[in-house]
């Protein structure tokens, strides 16, 4: 009986990460087609960069990378391309130590 339980546990631990790459938790959100993409219609993701970037462009890249990393973790690589996301917004500010930005968007694939 213990051997059967261990075998079932081993199989499920292999299946779960594979299914995460196929969409992960995406199925729990409402979806709609937008311009040839499948997008989450009611769910946003956020990313941010610290205030220590020398340029606005570097801070934007960092915020987008943050958005993509978190989206990849939660839904898989197919959903984690900011270039395909919908309702994208990036806001930046310059402080004493440099630039910081915040990115938000609805994931699409």
C-alpha positions, 0 to 999 in steps of 0.5 A: 500500500505504501509503495502505491501511495509513493508511486502516485505521489511521484506521478502527480509531482511530475504532472503538476509542473507540466500542466503549469506550462500549459496554463497553470491557474489560467483556467480559473479566469474569464477569457475572451478573444482579442485581436487573435489572442486569448486574453484574461478579461478580468485579471491583471498582473503587475510588475515593478522596478526599484528606484535605482535605474540610471535611465527610464528605459532601464526601469521600464525593462525591469518592470516588464521583466518583473511582470513577465517573471510573475506571470510565467510562474503563475500561468506558464511561458505562453501567457508571460509575454508582455508584448502580447498582453492587453490593456498595458500601462507603464508608469514611471517616476524619477527619484533621488536615486534614479528611475522606477516604473510600474507595469500592469496588463492583462495576460494574453496568449 
